[in-house]
Amino acid sequence: MVDDANNPPDRAADRFNEDKAVSLIRGGGERPDLDAGVAAIREVLATLPVRPGVYRMQDARGDVLYVGKARALRNRVANYTQVDRLPLRLQRMVSQTRSMTIVTTNSEAEALLLEAQLIKRFRPPYNVLLRDDKSFPFILLRSDHDFARIMKHRGARRAEGNYYGPFASAGSVNTTINALQKLFLLRSCTDSFFARRDRPCLLYQIKRCSAPCVDRISKEDYGELVRQAKDFLGGKSNAVQREIEAQMSAAAEDLDFERAAMLRDRLRAATFIQGSQAIHAEGLPNADIFACAEKAGQIAIQAFFIRGGQNWGHRAFFPARTEGMEMGEVLQSFMAQFYEEVPPPRVILLDRALPEADLLAEALKEAAGGKVEISIPQRGDRKKLVEQATRNAAEALDRRMAESGSKAKVWREMADFLELDEPQRIEVYDNSHIQGTHALGAMICAGPEGFIKNQYRKWNIREAQTNDDFAMMREVMTRRFGRAMEEDPDRDKGQWPDCVLIDGGKGQMSAVKAALEELGVEDVPLVAIAKGPHHGRDGREVFHFPDGREKMLPVNSPVLFHLQRMRDEVHRFVIGAHREKRSRAITASPLDEIPGIGPARKRALLLHFGTASRVRAAALDDLMRAPGVSEAVARTVYDFYHPGG
């Protein structure tokens, strides 16, 4: 049986619901076997329809090896049984295949979108992967308040307002927002901060806000600033600039020199934005530009983001698992995954043809709100922009390869120093607390390519609540490796470390070693890093090994710098997590302990009585008089503080 998507819901997020998807065939051994893989695929073929859809190749454990889409599932999957015609890469995949999951869709365009979703979800080893999982930042101009707020935004776009982006980095967003504040004097503060003000804040003093919180500007005049900001971000920057020039001239003629000077400063801010972000392409609409470069089996994809004639940044991407694939095929797979998170523009310019450009354009049509043009410019300013992106891609790849070469060398030398055999995953641990309170343990993870941030973990210390670093480290290790033994006892999912690096000295080493021995884990290499003889003032570190040996590195060693960077990263991560936990505790209220009392009723009680202690002391009748508090809620609060009645 197969899934059917004949009647998709209206919401795009639910269109590809897989709750009913089933594996069509399971069996075979775990060892690669080409004949067993072909047999499994042929058994699937007997039930496949000639319809568009998506298929997943899975190994004996059910782990996804590959996600593919097809205009006609039966025809596409049948190709995998023609082993002699497959490249070696796909032959290896077929030899590991023991089951398949099939989902049918209404069209090939829907199949393309679903394929991209599943690749990002499962990250299969035989698909091209967009390595950078970090969401892109946007500028959000919120519209759910009388005085709109301008802010940086990442993630799901649920808040009411206008979103402008994507920007290539948080830095480019921050620079643009700072300039926009000078230009349009829009507030950036939170609604709660806005509501508490009784005098202007510093942003008003430095002329980056019009202070609507204390009525220094009317609602109508502020609305006009918001309208200008929307026009500017929407591509009408020249019109907005001319409008400000006219207002400045009128103010000067009226001898209102203070207003004229303020408008002059705004005009300079507009000129700065245009000068730093302008793209010289006549009539270029909102557009994304992609170009590729290939060298020694590695591929770089350079992206330019242009909105309203302004350059909102550029970024280089380095897709993984591209061996044996044409660059056009890699670029198409990359774009399908890229536009899973980013709304596509109406124009996309490329440096090369895609295997299925029309299909990709059709798939992006709904998200773009209209027809999407994917083209390879042949002349004019658009061609120059693509050529510029191509040069940037080649330069980014050269830098990447140079960095990777030195990085790989340092990684190998580090492995030799730590006495490791080709490590792929090193975990670094640290604790943070203040006199035993709000205690946290944390782990960061690093590999040959750098930090693996989606593998970072933190633990609230439950048992070792005293000022005992050794006990805290034992608890963290017991919980981390106890769970690993339950979930991956065979250690074949890539989640076990090749080395555990501990921030500390002999005491921390002994605590970790004892905790792992109690679990029966005795083959994970351990190393503790501690300050040197002069408490680290000379840049030296001492590395402690489980057998009692100590080793040191020269102060100018690249390996020492690399290990110190890993130690500093775990410090940053655990201290940030601890600060966040401490802040939550500071802002907590005794009312949080009352069951059934949510944020709205807690706010109503505090606004009415002023403090939590007054709520505790209030009589039942007084509680019932609070706005928004029903008799049942009042009784719940009263009974919580007066269990005797």
C-alpha positions as CSV (number, residue, x, y, z in Angstrom):
1,M,0.0,0.0,0.0
2,V,1.1,3.6,-0.6
3,D,0.1,7.0,0.7
4,D,-2.3,9.1,-1.3
5,A,-2.4,12.9,-1.3
6,N,-5.4,13.4,-3.6
7,N,-7.2,15.8,-1.1
8,P,-4.5,18.0,0.5
9,P,-5.5,20.4,3.2
10,D,-5.4,24.2,2.5
11,R,-2.3,24.7,4.7
12,A,0.9,24.1,2.9
13,A,2.6,22.8,6.1
14,D,0.1,19.9,6.3
15,R,0.0,19.1,2.7
16,F,2.5,16.3,3.0
17,N,1.3,14.6,6.1
18,E,3.0,11.3,6.4
19,D,1.1,9.7,9.3
20,K,-0.1,6.9,7.0
21,A,3.2,6.3,5.2
22,V,4.4,2.7,5.6
23,S,7.5,0.9,4.6
24,L,6.7,-1.4,1.7
25,I,9.4,-4.0,2.2
26,R,11.8,-5.0,5.0
27,G,14.3,-7.7,5.2
28,G,17.8,-8.8,4.3
29,G,21.0,-8.6,6.4
30,E,22.8,-5.5,7.7
31,R,25.9,-6.1,5.6
32,P,26.0,-4.4,2.1
33,D,24.6,-6.9,-0.4
34,L,23.9,-5.7,-4.0
35,D,21.6,-8.6,-4.8
36,A,19.6,-8.2,-1.6
37,G,19.2,-4.5,-2.3
38,V,17.9,-5.1,-5.8
39,A,15.6,-7.8,-4.6
40,A,14.1,-5.4,-2.0
41,I,13.6,-2.7,-4.7
42,R,11.9,-5.2,-7.1
43,E,9.5,-6.2,-4.5
44,V,8.5,-2.6,-4.0
45,L,8.0,-2.2,-7.8
46,A,5.2,-4.7,-7.8
47,T,3.0,-2.3,-5.9
48,L,4.1,1.1,-7.2
49,P,1.7,3.3,-9.2
50,V,2.7,5.4,-12.2
51,R,2.1,8.6,-10.3
52,P,4.3,11.5,-9.0
53,G,5.6,11.1,-5.5
54,V,8.6,10.7,-3.2
55,Y,10.5,7.6,-2.3
56,R,12.9,6.9,0.6
57,M,15.6,4.2,0.5
58,Q,16.3,2.8,3.9
59,D,18.8,0.4,5.4
60,A,18.2,-2.7,7.6
61,R,17.8,-0.5,10.7
62,G,15.3,1.8,8.9
63,D,17.7,4.7,8.7
64,V,17.1,6.8,5.6
65,L,19.9,6.5,2.9
66,Y,18.4,8.6,0.1
67,V,15.3,10.7,-0.7
68,G,14.2,11.1,-4.3
69,K,11.2,12.4,-6.2
70,A,9.7,11.2,-9.4
71,R,7.1,12.2,-12.1
72,A,6.3,8.4,-12.3
73,L,7.3,6.4,-9.3
74,R,7.4,3.0,-10.9
75,N,9.5,4.2,-13.8
76,R,12.0,6.0,-11.6
77,V,12.4,3.3,-9.0
78,A,12.8,0.7,-11.7
79,N,16.1,2.4,-12.7
80,Y,17.7,1.3,-9.5
81,T,17.4,-2.4,-10.6
82,Q,19.6,-1.7,-13.7
83,V,22.7,-1.9,-11.6
84,D,25.2,-1.9,-14.5
85,R,23.9,1.6,-15.5
86,L,24.3,3.1,-12.0
87,P,27.4,5.0,-10.9
88,L,29.4,3.5,-8.1
89,R,27.9,5.9,-5.5
90,L,24.4,4.7,-6.2
91,Q,25.5,1.0,-6.4
92,R,26.8,1.4,-2.8
93,M,23.4,2.9,-1.9
94,V,21.5,0.0,-3.5
95,S,23.7,-2.5,-1.7
96,Q,22.6,-1.1,1.6
97,T,18.9,-0.7,0.8
98,R,16.5,-3.1,2.6
99,S,13.3,-1.2,2.6
100,M,11.5,1.8,1.0
101,T,8.8,4.3,2.0
102,I,6.6,5.7,-0.7
103,V,4.4,8.8,-0.6
104,T,2.4,9.9,-3.6
105,T,1.6,13.5,-4.4
106,N,-0.7,15.4,-6.7
107,S,2.0,16.7,-8.9
108,E,5.7,16.5,-9.5
109,A,6.1,20.1,-8.2
110,E,4.6,19.0,-4.8
111,A,7.0,16.0,-4.9
112,L,10.0,18.3,-5.3
113,L,8.9,20.4,-2.3
114,L,8.3,17.2,-0.2
115,E,11.7,15.9,-1.3
116,A,13.4,19.1,0.0
117,Q,11.5,18.8,3.3
118,L,12.5,15.2,3.9
119,I,16.2,15.8,3.0
120,K,16.4,18.6,5.6
121,R,14.6,16.4,8.1
122,F,16.5,13.1,7.7
123,R,19.9,14.4,6.2
124,P,20.5,11.2,4.2
125,P,24.1,10.2,3.4
126,Y,23.5,9.9,-0.4
127,N,21.7,13.3,-0.9
128,V,23.2,16.7,-1.5
129,L,23.0,18.5,1.8
130,L,22.8,22.2,2.6
131,R,25.2,22.3,5.4
132,D,24.2,25.7,6.9
133,D,21.1,25.0,9.0
134,K,21.0,28.4,10.6
135,S,17.8,30.4,9.7
136,F,18.3,33.7,7.9
137,P,17.6,36.9,9.6
138,F,14.9,39.3,8.5
139,I,13.9,42.9,9.4
140,L,10.3,42.8,10.9
141,L,8.2,45.9,11.0
142,R,5.5,44.8,13.4
143,S,1.9,46.1,12.9
144,D,0.2,44.7,16.1
145,H,0.8,48.0,18.0
146,D,-0.3,51.6,17.5
147,F,3.3,52.5,17.2
148,A,5.0,49.9,14.9
149,R,8.3,48.4,16.2
150,I,11.3,47.7,14.0
151,M,13.3,44.6,15.0
152,K,15.5,41.7,13.8
153,H,13.7,38.4,13.4
154,R,14.6,34.8,12.9
155,G,12.5,31.7,12.6
156,A,8.8,31.3,11.9
157,R,7.0,34.4,10.6
158,R,4.0,34.3,12.9
159,A,4.0,37.9,14.2
160,E,1.8,40.4,12.4
161,G,3.7,42.8,10.3
162,N,6.0,43.3,7.2
163,Y,9.1,41.1,6.8
164,Y,12.0,42.2,4.7
165,G,14.8,39.9,3.8
166,P,16.6,37.6,3.8
167,F,19.8,39.2,4.9
168,A,23.0,37.3,4.6
169,S,24.0,37.7,8.3
170,A,23.0,39.2,11.6
171,G,25.6,41.8,11.2
172,S,24.1,43.1,8.0
173,V,20.7,43.3,9.6
174,N,22.0,45.2,12.6
175,T,23.8,47.7,10.4
176,T,20.7,48.3,8.3
177,I,18.4,48.6,11.4
178,N,20.8,51.2,13.0
179,A,20.7,53.2,9.7
180,L,17.0,52.9,9.4
181,Q,16.5,54.1,13.0
182,K,18.5,57.2,12.1
183,L,16.5,57.6,9.0
184,F,12.9,57.0,10.2
185,L,13.2,57.3,14.0
186,L,11.2,54.1,14.6
187,R,11.2,52.5,18.0
188,S,13.0,49.2,18.6
189,C,12.0,48.6,22.2
190,T,9.7,45.9,23.5
191,D,6.0,46.6,24.2
192,S,6.5,46.2,27.9
193,F,9.4,48.6,28.0
194,F,7.4,51.0,25.8
195,A,4.4,50.9,28.3
196,R,6.6,51.7,31.3
197,R,8.3,54.8,30.0
198,D,7.6,58.2,31.6
199,R,10.6,60.0,29.9
200,P,12.5,59.4,26.7
201,C,15.3,56.8,26.6
202,L,18.8,57.2,25.3
203,L,17.8,56.4,21.7
204,Y,15.8,59.6,21.6
205,Q,18.8,61.6,22.9
206,I,21.0,60.2,20.2
207,K,18.3,60.8,17.5
208,R,17.5,57.2,16.7
209,C,13.9,57.2,18.0
210,S,11.0,59.7,17.9
211,A,9.9,58.8,21.5
212,P,6.3,57.8,20.8
213,C,6.3,56.3,24.3
214,V,6.1,59.7,25.9
215,D,4.0,61.4,23.2
216,R,6.9,63.3,21.6
217,I,5.3,62.5,18.2
218,S,1.7,62.0,17.3
219,K,0.2,58.7,16.1
220,E,-0.4,60.2,12.7
221,D,3.1,61.6,12.3
222,Y,4.6,58.3,13.5
223,G,2.4,56.5,11.0
224,E,3.9,58.6,8.2
225,L,7.4,57.6,9.3
226,V,6.3,54.0,9.1
227,R,4.8,54.5,5.7
228,Q,8.1,56.0,4.5
229,A,10.0,53.1,6.0
230,K,7.8,50.6,4.2
231,D,8.3,52.4,0.9
232,F,12.1,52.6,1.4
233,L,12.4,48.9,2.3
234,G,10.0,48.0,-0.6
235,G,12.3,49.5,-3.2
236,K,11.1,53.1,-3.4
237,S,14.2,54.6,-1.7
238,N,14.7,57.3,-4.3
239,A,11.1,58.6,-3.9
240,V,11.6,58.6,-0.1
241,Q,14.8,60.5,-0.4
242,R,13.2,63.1,-2.7
243,E,10.4,63.5,-0.2
244,I,12.7,64.1,2.7
245,E,14.7,66.7,0.6
246,A,11.4,68.5,-0.1
247,Q,10.5,68.5,3.6
248,M,14.0,69.8,4.5
249,S,13.8,72.7,2.0
250,A,10.3,73.6,3.2
251,A,11.6,73.7,6.8
252,A,14.5,75.9,5.9
253,E,12.2,78.3,4.0
254,D,10.0,78.5,7.1
255,L,13.2,79.3,9.2
256,D,12.6,76.1,11.2
257,F,16.3,75.3,11.3
258,E,16.0,72.7,14.0
259,R,13.6,70.6,12.0
260,A,15.7,71.2,8.8
261,A,18.8,69.9,10.6
262,M,16.9,66.8,11.8
263,L,15.8,66.2,8.2
264,R,19.3,66.7,7.0
265,D,20.6,64.0,9.3
266,R,17.9,61.7,8.1
267,L,18.9,62.4,4.5
268,R,22.5,61.5,5.3
269,A,21.3,58.2,6.7
270,A,19.4,57.5,3.5
271,T,22.4,58.3,1.5
272,F,24.6,56.0,3.6
273,I,22.2,53.1,3.1
274,Q,22.0,53.6,-0.6
275,G,25.7,54.1,-1.0
276,S,26.6,50.9,1.0
277,Q,23.9,48.7,-0.4
278,A,23.1,49.9,-3.9
279,I,23.3,47.5,-6.8
280,H,23.8,49.1,-10.2
281,A,21.3,47.1,-12.3
282,E,18.8,49.1,-14.2
283,G,15.2,47.9,-13.4
284,L,16.4,44.9,-11.3
285,P,13.5,43.8,-9.1
286,N,13.7,41.6,-6.0
287,A,16.1,38.9,-7.0
288,D,18.4,36.2,-5.8
289,I,21.6,35.4,-7.7
290,F,23.4,32.0,-7.5
291,A,26.7,31.0,-9.1
292,C,28.9,27.9,-8.6
293,A,32.5,27.1,-8.6
294,E,34.1,23.6,-8.4
295,K,37.7,22.6,-7.6
296,A,39.2,19.2,-6.5
297,G,35.8,17.7,-5.9
298,Q,34.5,20.5,-3.7
299,I,31.7,22.9,-4.8
300,A,30.9,26.4,-3.6
301,I,27.6,28.2,-4.3
302,Q,27.6,32.0,-3.9
303,A,24.3,33.7,-3.2
304,F,23.5,37.4,-3.6
305,F,20.2,38.8,-2.1
306,I,18.8,41.9,-3.8
307,R,15.6,43.5,-2.6
308,G,14.3,46.8,-4.0
309,G,17.6,47.6,-5.8
310,Q,19.5,47.1,-2.5
311,N,22.2,44.5,-1.8
312,W,21.1,42.8,1.4
313,G,24.2,40.7,1.7
314,H,25.8,37.7,0.2
315,R,26.9,34.3,1.5
316,A,28.9,31.3,0.2
317,F,27.6,27.8,0.8
318,F,29.4,24.6,0.6
319,P,27.0,21.7,0.0
320,A,28.0,18.3,1.3
321,R,28.0,14.9,-0.4
322,T,28.3,16.1,-4.0
323,E,30.8,13.6,-5.3
324,G,30.0,12.3,-8.8
325,M,27.2,14.9,-9.4
326,E,26.9,17.6,-12.1
327,M,27.0,21.1,-10.7
328,G,23.6,21.9,-12.2
329,E,22.1,19.0,-10.3
330,V,23.8,20.1,-7.1
331,L,22.5,23.6,-7.6
332,Q,18.9,22.5,-8.1
333,S,19.0,20.3,-5.0
334,F,20.5,23.2,-3.0
335,M,17.9,25.7,-4.2
336,A,15.0,23.4,-3.3
337,Q,16.3,23.0,0.3
338,F,17.3,26.7,0.5
339,Y,13.8,27.9,-0.3
340,E,12.3,25.6,2.3
341,E,13.2,28.4,4.8
342,V,13.4,31.5,2.7
343,P,10.6,33.0,0.7
344,P,11.6,33.0,-3.0
345,P,11.7,36.3,-5.0
346,R,10.0,36.6,-8.4
347,V,13.4,36.6,-10.2
348,I,16.2,34.1,-9.7
349,L,19.4,34.5,-11.8
350,L,21.8,31.6,-12.3
351,D,25.2,31.0,-14.0
352,R,24.2,27.6,-15.4
353,A,21.2,25.6,-16.5
354,L,19.3,23.4,-14.1
355,P,18.1,19.9,-15.0
356,E,14.5,20.8,-14.2
357,A,14.3,24.6,-14.0
358,D,10.6,24.8,-15.0
359,L,9.7,22.3,-12.4
360,L,11.5,24.2,-9.7
361,A,9.9,27.4,-10.8
362,E,6.4,25.8,-10.6
363,A,7.2,24.4,-7.1
364,L,8.2,27.9,-5.9
365,K,5.2,29.7,-7.4
366,E,2.9,29.4,-4.4
367,A,5.5,30.6,-1.9
368,A,6.5,33.5,-4.1
369,G,2.9,34.6,-4.6
370,G,3.2,34.5,-8.4
371,K,5.2,33.3,-11.3
372,V,8.9,32.8,-10.6
373,E,11.4,33.5,-13.4
374,I,14.6,31.4,-13.3
375,S,17.0,32.5,-16.0
376,I,20.6,32.7,-17.1
377,P,21.2,36.3,-18.2
378,Q,23.1,36.7,-21.5
379,R,23.9,40.4,-21.5
380,G,23.7,43.7,-19.6
381,D,23.8,44.5,-15.9
382,R,22.2,41.2,-14.9
383,K,25.0,39.2,-16.6
384,K,27.6,41.4,-14.9
385,L,26.0,40.6,-11.5
386,V,26.1,36.8,-12.2
387,E,29.7,37.1,-13.3
388,Q,30.5,38.9,-10.0
389,A,28.8,36.1,-8.1
390,T,30.9,33.6,-10.1
391,R,34.1,35.3,-9.1
392,N,33.0,35.4,-5.5
393,A,32.2,31.7,-5.6
394,A,35.7,30.9,-6.9
395,E,37.4,33.1,-4.3
396,A,35.2,31.6,-1.5
397,L,36.2,28.1,-2.6
398,D,39.9,29.0,-2.7
399,R,39.6,30.4,0.9
400,R,37.7,27.4,2.1
401,M,40.2,25.0,0.7
402,A,43.2,26.9,2.1
403,E,41.4,27.0,5.5
404,S,40.5,23.4,5.3
405,G,44.0,22.4,4.5
406,S,45.4,24.2,7.6
407,K,42.4,23.0,9.7
408,A,42.9,19.4,8.7
409,K,46.6,19.7,9.5
410,V,45.9,21.1,13.0
411,W,43.2,18.4,13.6
412,R,45.7,15.7,12.7
413,E,48.4,17.1,15.0
414,M,45.8,17.5,17.8
415,A,44.8,13.8,17.3
416,D,48.5,12.8,17.6
417,F,49.0,14.9,20.8
418,L,45.8,13.5,22.4
419,E,46.8,10.0,21.3
420,L,43.7,9.5,19.2
421,D,43.1,7.5,16.0
422,E,41.4,9.6,13.4
423,P,38.8,11.2,15.7
424,Q,35.6,12.5,14.1
425,R,33.8,13.7,17.3
426,I,35.3,15.3,20.4
427,E,33.0,16.4,23.2
428,V,34.1,19.1,25.7
429,Y,32.4,19.4,29.1
430,D,32.1,22.1,31.8
431,N,29.9,23.2,34.7
432,S,28.6,26.6,35.8
433,H,27.0,27.6,39.1
434,I,27.1,30.3,41.9
435,Q,27.7,28.6,45.2
436,G,25.9,25.5,44.0
437,T,22.8,27.4,42.9
438,H,21.3,27.3,39.4
439,A,23.9,24.6,38.6
440,L,24.3,23.5,35.0
441,G,26.4,21.1,33.1
442,A,27.1,21.6,29.4
443,M,28.7,19.9,26.4
444,I,29.9,21.2,23.1
445,C,30.9,19.0,20.2
446,A,33.6,19.5,17.6
447,G,34.7,17.6,14.4
448,P,37.3,18.0,11.7
449,E,35.1,20.7,10.0
450,G,34.6,22.7,13.2
451,F,32.0,23.0,15.9
452,I,28.9,20.8,15.5
453,K,26.4,23.2,17.1
454,N,23.3,21.1,16.7
455,Q,24.9,18.5,19.0
456,Y,25.4,20.9,21.9
457,R,23.7,19.8,25.1
458,K,23.1,21.2,28.6
459,W,21.8,19.5,31.8
460,N,20.2,21.0,34.9
461,I,22.1,19.5,37.8
462,R,19.5,17.7,39.9
463,E,21.3,15.8,42.6
464,A,24.7,17.6,43.2
465,Q,23.2,20.9,44.4
466,T,26.2,21.7,46.7
467,N,29.3,23.5,45.7
468,D,30.9,20.3,44.5
469,D,32.3,20.4,40.9
470,F,33.3,16.8,41.0
471,A,29.8,15.6,42.0
472,M,28.3,17.8,39.2
473,M,30.7,16.3,36.7
474,R,29.9,12.8,37.8
475,E,26.2,13.5,37.4
476,V,26.6,14.9,33.9
477,M,28.6,12.0,32.8
478,T,26.3,9.5,34.3
479,R,23.3,11.0,32.5
480,R,25.0,11.6,29.2
481,F,26.5,8.1,28.8
482,G,23.7,6.3,30.6
483,R,21.3,7.5,27.9
484,A,23.9,6.8,25.1
485,M,24.1,3.2,26.3
486,E,20.3,2.9,26.2
487,E,19.8,4.6,22.8
488,D,22.9,3.5,20.9
489,P,24.4,0.4,22.6
490,D,26.1,-0.7,19.4
491,R,27.7,2.8,18.9
492,D,27.0,2.8,15.2
493,K,24.9,6.0,15.0
494,G,27.8,8.4,15.2
495,Q,26.7,9.8,18.6
496,W,29.5,8.4,20.7
497,P,32.6,10.6,21.2
498,D,36.1,9.6,20.1
499,C,37.4,11.7,23.0
500,V,36.0,13.5,26.0
501,L,37.8,16.7,26.9
502,I,37.1,17.9,30.4
503,D,37.7,21.5,31.7
504,G,39.5,20.8,34.9
505,G,42.4,19.0,36.5
506,K,43.1,15.7,38.2
507,G,40.0,15.9,40.4
508,Q,37.6,16.3,37.5
509,M,39.5,13.5,35.6
510,S,39.0,11.1,38.5
511,A,35.3,12.0,38.9
512,V,34.7,11.4,35.2
513,K,36.7,8.2,35.1
514,A,34.8,6.8,38.1
515,A,31.4,7.7,36.6
516,L,32.2,6.0,33.3
517,E,33.7,2.9,35.0
518,E,30.5,2.5,37.0
519,L,28.6,2.5,33.8
520,G,31.0,0.0,32.3
521,V,32.3,2.5,29.7
522,E,36.1,2.1,29.8
523,D,37.1,2.6,26.2
524,V,36.3,6.3,25.7
525,P,39.6,8.3,25.7
526,L,39.6,11.0,28.4
527,V,41.7,14.2,28.7
528,A,41.5,17.0,31.2
529,I,42.7,20.5,30.4
530,A,43.8,22.7,33.3
531,K,45.7,25.9,33.8
532,G,49.5,25.7,33.7
533,P,52.0,26.2,36.5
534,H,51.5,30.0,36.6
535,H,47.7,29.7,36.5
536,G,47.6,30.2,32.8
537,R,49.1,33.6,32.9
538,D,51.9,32.5,30.5
539,G,49.4,30.8,28.1
540,R,50.4,27.3,29.1
541,E,47.9,24.5,29.7
542,V,48.5,21.1,31.3
543,F,46.7,18.1,29.8
544,H,46.0,15.2,32.2
545,F,45.5,11.7,31.0
546,P,43.7,8.9,32.9
547,D,47.0,7.0,33.6
548,G,48.3,10.0,35.5
549,R,50.6,11.4,32.7
550,E,50.7,15.1,32.1
551,K,51.6,16.8,28.8
552,M,52.1,20.4,27.7
553,L,52.4,22.2,24.4
554,P,54.5,25.2,23.4
555,V,52.8,28.5,24.0
556,N,52.8,29.3,20.2
557,S,51.5,25.9,19.1
558,P,48.5,25.9,16.7
559,V,47.2,22.8,18.4
560,L,47.2,24.6,21.8
561,F,45.3,27.4,20.3
562,H,42.8,25.0,18.8
563,L,42.3,23.2,22.1
564,Q,42.0,26.5,24.0
565,R,39.3,27.6,21.5
566,M,37.3,24.4,22.2
567,R,37.6,25.0,25.9
568,D,36.6,28.7,25.5
569,E,33.6,27.6,23.4
570,V,32.3,25.4,26.2
571,H,32.8,28.2,28.6
572,R,30.8,30.5,26.4
573,F,28.0,28.0,26.0
574,V,27.7,27.0,29.7
575,I,28.0,30.5,31.1
576,G,25.3,31.8,28.6
577,A,23.0,28.9,29.6
578,H,23.6,29.6,33.3
579,R,22.9,33.3,32.9
580,E,19.7,32.6,31.1
581,K,18.6,30.1,33.9
582,R,19.5,32.7,36.6
583,S,17.5,35.4,34.8
584,R,14.4,33.2,34.6
585,A,14.7,32.5,38.4
586,I,15.0,36.2,39.2
587,T,11.9,37.0,37.2
588,A,9.9,34.1,38.6
589,S,6.9,34.8,40.9
590,P,5.5,32.9,43.8
591,L,2.2,32.8,41.9
592,D,3.9,30.5,39.4
593,E,3.5,27.7,41.9
594,I,-0.3,27.9,42.0
595,P,-1.7,25.2,39.7
596,G,-4.2,26.5,37.1
597,I,-3.0,30.1,37.2
598,G,-1.7,31.2,33.8
599,P,0.2,34.3,32.8
600,A,-2.9,36.4,32.2
601,R,-4.5,35.8,35.6
602,K,-1.2,36.1,37.3
603,R,-0.7,39.5,35.7
604,A,-4.3,40.6,36.7
605,L,-3.6,39.6,40.3
606,L,-0.3,41.4,40.5
607,L,-1.7,44.6,38.8
608,H,-4.6,44.6,41.3
609,F,-2.7,43.9,44.5
610,G,0.7,45.1,43.6
611,T,2.9,42.3,45.1
612,A,2.7,38.5,45.5
613,S,2.7,38.9,49.3
614,R,-0.5,41.0,49.2
615,V,-2.1,38.3,47.0
616,R,-1.2,35.8,49.7
617,A,-2.7,37.9,52.4
618,A,-5.9,38.8,50.5
619,A,-9.3,37.5,51.7
620,L,-11.4,35.5,49.4
621,D,-13.8,38.4,48.7
622,D,-10.8,40.7,47.9
623,L,-9.5,38.1,45.4
624,M,-12.9,37.9,43.7
625,R,-12.9,41.7,43.1
626,A,-9.7,41.6,41.0
627,P,-10.5,42.2,37.3
628,G,-10.5,39.1,35.2
629,V,-10.5,36.7,38.3
630,S,-13.5,34.4,38.5
631,E,-14.9,33.0,41.8
632,A,-13.3,29.6,40.9
633,V,-9.9,31.1,40.3
634,A,-10.2,33.2,43.5
635,R,-11.0,30.0,45.4
636,T,-8.0,28.2,43.9
637,V,-5.6,31.0,44.9
638,Y,-7.1,31.3,48.4
639,D,-7.1,27.5,49.0
640,F,-3.5,27.3,47.9
641,Y,-2.4,29.8,50.5
642,H,-4.9,28.7,53.2
643,P,-5.1,24.9,52.9
644,G,-6.9,24.8,56.3
645,G,-9.8,26.9,55.0
